[in-house]
């Protein structure tokens, strides 16, 4: 039987990586909120030029997550459960970003403590991913109404990926 060797430094890195994932998925959710607003504005014919789109994106991304939640809650008639889930994620996100290590620093000193922190961060990521999936339904429905299909979105994503790869290779 092969016993895995525990590496304290690697475990610490793992803890910080989970923190990074939690922040990343928080930003994914924020982006989803902005996308929902943008899709709605587009469906209403309010974004006729690329410049209009860029200006509104910039304005929306300067808002806090709480402001974005307040903006979409009425527009999309979110259920009580969805709204409560968003508010809970926002509260926990703010704690993670501003106070997580400050209040839990002593837990980072031990394997058991780091395991506890990693568990909390994993739970948070799952909550964020769950509410993001629910909100994606709203976005997908509106995109379909605009005639934008998953295939079109995938094609656009591939085009962007190819452009980025060309930049990286110096082409």
N, C-alpha and C positions, 0 to 999 in steps of 0.2 A: 504494500500500500504506500502510495506516494503522499507525503504530507507537504502541504503548501507552506512555504516560508513566509512569515509575516514581515512586511517591510513598513515600518512606521512612517517614513517619508512618502512612500507611495500611497499609503492610506490617507495621509494628510492631503496629498494632491487630489485624490479621489473625492474627498469632502469638498474641496474648493471647486472641483469640476462640477459637482452636483449643484453647488451654489450658482455657478455660471449658467448651467442649464435652466435653473429656476428663473434667472433674470432673462435669459434668452426667450423662454416660452412666455414670459410676461410681455416682452416686446412683440412677440408674434401675435398675442391677443390684442395688444394696442393697435397693431397694424390691421388686424381684422376689423376692429371698430372703425378705423379710418376708412378702410375699404368699403364697409357697409354704407357709410355716409356718402362716399364718392360715387358708388354705384347708384344710390338713390338720386343724387343730384344729376347724374348722367341720364338716368331714366326720365327725369323731369325736363330734360333738354336744357339744363342750366350750365352745361360745360361744353360750349360749342367749339372751342379751340384748344389746342394743346397747351397754350399759355394759361388759359382759364383753369385747366386741370392742374398744372404745376403750381399755380398760385394757391388754389384751394388745398392741395396736398400739403403745401408748406404751412398754411394756416392751421390745418387740422393736426399736423404732427407737432405743432408748438403747444397744443393743449395737453392738459394732464389726463391721465387715464380716467379719473373721476369725472372730469368735464365731458369726455367722450361718452362715457356710460350714460350720463344725464341727457346727452343729445340723442343717443339712439333709443333710449328706453321708450320714449313717446312715439318716435317715428316708426319703429318696428313693432310696437305693441307687444313688448316682451312679456312673457308670463311672470307671475310673482316668483316662481322658482328660479327662472333664468336671471331675473334681476337680483334676487338674493344671492345667487351663486356668484354673479359678477361683483357685487358689493363685498362678499366674503373674500374673493380672490384679490380684489383691490386692497382690502385691509391687510391681508397676509402679505401681498406683494410689497406694500409700503414697509411693513415690518422687516421683511427679508432684505430689502434694499437699504434701509436706514439703520436698523437696530439688531439684525440677526447675530452678527458676530460680537457686537458690543455686549449684548445680553447673554451670549452663550460662549464667551471666550474660554471659560474654564473647561467646557466640554471638548474643546479642540485638543486638550492636553492628553486625552486617553483614547484608546481604541474604542471602548464602550461608548464614550461620549461622542466621538466622531460617528460611530454607527447610528446613534440616536439622531444626530443632525442630518445625516444622509437620509435616514428614514423620513424625517419631516420634509426634507426638500423633495424627495421622490413623491410623497403624498401631494405636495403642493403642485408639482408638475402634472400629475394625473388630473387634479382638479382643473387646472388651466386648460389642459388638452381637452377635457370633457366639455367645458363650456365653449371653447373655441369650435369644437365639432358641431355643437348645437347652433352656434351663430353662423357657421359656414352654410347651413341649410338655408338661412335667410338670403345670404349672398348668392348662392347657387340659383335659388328660385328667381331672384331679380335678374341675374345674368341671363338665365334662360329666357326670361320675358324680353330681354333686349336682343335675343338671338345669338348670344355668345355661348358657345358650347365648351365642354371640357376639352375637346380636341383642339379647339382654337386656342384655349389657354395653354395647353401643353405645347402647342406649336410655338407660341410666343415665348414660353419659358425656354424652349430649346434654342430659339434664335438668340435670346439674351445670353444663354450659357455659351453658345458658339462665339458670340462677340467677346465675351469675357476671356475665353480661352485664347482667342486670337490676340487680345491685348497682352495676356500673360506670355505668349510665345514671341511677342515683338512684331506680330504681323498686322 
